[in-house]
Amino acid sequence: MRRSFSIIAPTKWLKHSIITTPPTLLRSLSYFSPHHHPPPDPDDPTNLLKEDGVSLCSHMWLENFKSPHKTSSNLTSLLRRFELWVLAYQKVSCDELGAYVPRSSIHRPALENLLSLRNSVLDDRFKWGARLDFYIKSPRDKTDYESLSKRKIKALLTTTQPTPFQDRIVQEVLLMILEPVYESRFSQKSFAFRPGRTAHTVLRVIRRNFAGYLWYLKGDLSVVLDGMKVGFVVSSLMRDVRDKKVIDLIKSALVTPVVTTSKVEGDEKKKTKKRKYQKKRVLADDEPKPDPYWLETFFGFAPEEANKSPQWGHCGILSPLLVNVCLDELDRYMEAKVKDFYRPSKSDVIWNSPEGEGSDQGNTSWPEFVPTSGPDKTRKMDYVRYGGHILIGVRGPRADAATLRKELIEFVDQKYMLRLDNENLPIEHITKGIMFLDHVLCRRVVYPTLRYTATGGKIISEKGVGTLLSVTASLKQCIKQFRKLNFIKGDRDPDPQPCFRMFHATQAHTNAQMNKFLTTVAEWYRFADNRKKIVNFCSYIVRGSLAKLYAAKYKLRSRAKVYKGASRNLSRPLKEKKGLSPEYNNLLRMGLAESIDGLVYTRMSLVPETDYSPFPANWRPEHEKFLMEYLRLDEPKTLEEQKRFIRENGLVSPQDYTSMLVWNYKRNAIPMDQVSILKDQPFLLGSSSNYNRDNDDDDDEDEEKSKEEDDDGLHIARITGITHCSRPLEGYRGYEHCFYSDYSVRYIVKVIIC
C-alpha cells in the first residue's frame, strides 16, 4: 500500500493542479511540452532538401550508363533540385576556403541566398559575370558594394576580375548534370579532361596497343581549345541534350563578353611604383597558405600537350567538357576508320581476332612484343586523343598513311573549319622517334642468340625475332623544361644554376620543396624505360642548384665545401659552428631546431624501377567498370544466370546456407554445423562435394572428418560457392562480390564529383 500510495498521490496532486491552473499558464506549459512540435516554417530552405546530393548524383550516373544513347530532354527538373545547389556550394566553398563545409554548418542566410540564385537561374534573371549585383557572395568577400566610390566602381567594371562566386556555383551545377550524360557517350579513345583518365593512361595504352606500327601521324588541334563558334558548340550539345533551359544557359555563358584589362605601358609603370611602397597583406589563420615557387615549378614542368587548359567565355570548368563534346565527332570518325582499315593476314600470327584485339596478341609476358617474320603483314591502325593532340599509328605501307592523312584533313576542314596541311600532320617512321607527352616512341629489335664464326667473329644470322615498343623519356625535353625554370644554363653540358628564389627560406623548407618536385618528377616518368636515368639526372640538377644556393647564402665559396658540410644529400645543417652554439643533434632533441630531410634519389639505386605492370586491352576506369557491373547485377537476367550456374555446379548460395542453418535450428532446437546439414540433405552436395558417402568404411570417414575440421575455411568456401562462382560475371573473384549496395555506388560517384 505504501508503494501504491507513492505512485497515486502525485497523480492526484497533478490532476488537482491542472484543474486550478489559469488557462494562459496552461497554454504556456503546453508550448514547452516535450510532445509539442512547432509548425514547420514554409520559408525554410532546408525543407527542400529531401535527398542527399551524392545519392542524387549516383542516380544520374546509373541512369545515363543504363541507357547511354537516350536523348536527355528533361534536365530542368534536375536543375530545380536544391540538393545539387547545396552540393555545388560545398565544393566551391571548399575551393575558396581550403576546408570542407558540412551541410549542417551552412547558415540559413547562405541557404536563402543560394535559393534565390537557383530561382534567378530558373526564371532567366541570372546574368553571367556580374560585378556589383550578387545573389550570393563568397564567405571571404566582406566588401560593401553599396558604399563604393565611383572610382572604385569604374575600376571594378573595367579591369580583369576573378570569376564571381555565384558563377562558379552555376558552373558546378551544370557540370554535375551534364558530365554523366556525356561520359556514358564519349569514345574510349579520348583521355584528356575526363575523370579516371590521365596522361599516364595514354602512355600505357600506347605501350599496349601501338606495338608493331611503322608509320605515325601526329596532329595538333589545340586551336580548338582557344574557342569555337557558338553555333557549332550549341549544335554539338543538342545531339544528346534537348533541354532549352540548359542550352540557353550555356549559350548565354558563351555569348556574354568577358571584361579584360587592356595593358598600357604607362599604367604598368605606375603600378610598379605603387607596389614598391605598398604594404604586404598578412594572410589570416583560416586562409590557405599557397607556395608560389612550388606551384610554378610543378606546372612549369608539364608537357606541351598538357600545359594548356580551355577557357571558353564564362563557362569555367564546363569548358573542358565542351571541348570533348565538340571533338567527339572526330573520335567517332576515327573509330570507324580503325575498323575499316583492319585487314588480317593468315600468315601473320598477330591480330587474328575479328577486331584485332584478341587475348593472344603477341607475347603474354610482353604485350608489346610483335613478331617480325612473315611475308604478309596484318594491316591495322589505332588512334588516341589527348585534348587537342592526336596520335595515329599505322601498320602497312606508307601510301595508306598518306591516304588517311588526306581524308583526315578534309574531315577537319569540313567539320571544324580548320585548315591543316601536311606540315601540321606529318607522317614519321618509327625509327626516327615520335615525341608525345615528353616521351619518345621508338622500337627495339629483339635478336636471337648470336653465333659467331671461329676465325673472323662474323655474325652468322642477323634476323630479328620480334620488336618491342620503347616508351623513353626525352632527355632533351627535360633539359628544355629545366632551362625554362632557370635551373640550368647550356645545352650540351648543362650547368646547374642557383635557385635564388628560395634564398630567404630555411634549409629544411628548401629541401622539402625540392623533394616534392623530385617525387613528382619520379611519378611522372613512372612508365618510362629510362626512368632511373632521367630521375637521377633531375636529382643531379636540383642538388647542384641547391649546393650553389647554399654556397652563396652561407658564404662557402664552392659546392665542394657545401657537400663536405651538409653531406651528399644536403641533410646536415650549414649554420652550425662548433664551439659557438650547441650541436644540431642536441637542438633537434630539445625541439629548438627543425629536422632537415635530405634530398631523395641522390643515387641511381634509390630511384624506383620502371612500372611494367600489364595493361588490359579494353581498359576502362574503375568507376565505369563499377557502374557497369552494378547495372548488370540489377538486371533479372544476371540473377537467373547466377542461379542456374549454382544449380549446375551443385553449389549453395550464402542466403540459402543461412536459411538452412535457421531452419535446422528451429526444427532440432540445437545449432548444427555445415557438415551435418549437408549430410542431412545430400542432394546439396552435387559435383563439388569431396565427401565419402560409404558409411561402412569408418576409417575413411574419420580421416575425411579430421581433414574437414583442419580445413574448415575451405569447406565453407565450397559450400557458399566462393571458390567456384567466378565464371558468370567477368572480373569477379567470388560470389560474395555479386552483392553491391547503393552506398558503394554513392561512394564511387562522390569520389568522381569531389
Buried (B, 14 or more C-beta within 10 A) or exposed (E): EEEEEEEEEEEEEEEEEEEEEEEEEEEEEEEEEEEEEEEEEEEEBBEBBEEBBBBBBBBBBBBBBBEBEEEBEEBEEBBBBBBBBBBBBBBBBEEBBEEEBEBEEBEEEBBBBBBBBBEBBBEEEBEBBEBEEBBBBBBEEEEEBEEBEEEEEEEBEEEEBEBBBBBBBBBBBBBBBBBBBBBBBBBBBBBBBBEBBBBBBBBBBBBBBBBBBBBBBBBBBBBBBEBBEBEEBBEBBEEBBBBEBBBEBBBBBBEEEEEEEEEEEEEEEEEEEEEEEEEEEEEEEEEEEEEEBBEEBBEBBBBBBBEBEBBBBBBBBBBBBBBBBBBBBBBBBBBEBBEEBBBBBEEBBBBBBEEBBEEEBBBEEBBBBBBEEEEEBBBBBBBBBBBBBBBBBBBBEEEBBBEBBEEBBEBBEEBBEBEBEEEBBEBBEBEEBBBBBBBBBBBBEBEEEEEEEEEEEEEEEEEBEBBBBBBBBBEEBBBBBBBEBBBBEEEEEBEBBBBEBBEEBBBBBBBBBBBBBBEBBBEBBBBBBBBBBBBBBBBBBBBBBBBBBBBBBBEBEEBEBBBEBBEEBBBBBBEBEEEEEEEBEEBBEEEEBBEBBBBBBBEEEBBEEBEEEEBEBEBBBEBBBBBBBBBBBEEEEBBEBBEEBBEEBBBBBBEBBEEBBEEBEEEEEEEBBBBEBBBEEEEBBBEBBEBEEEEEEEEEBEEBEEEBEEEEEBBBBBBBBBBBBBEBBEEBEBBEBBEEEEEEBBBBBBEBBE
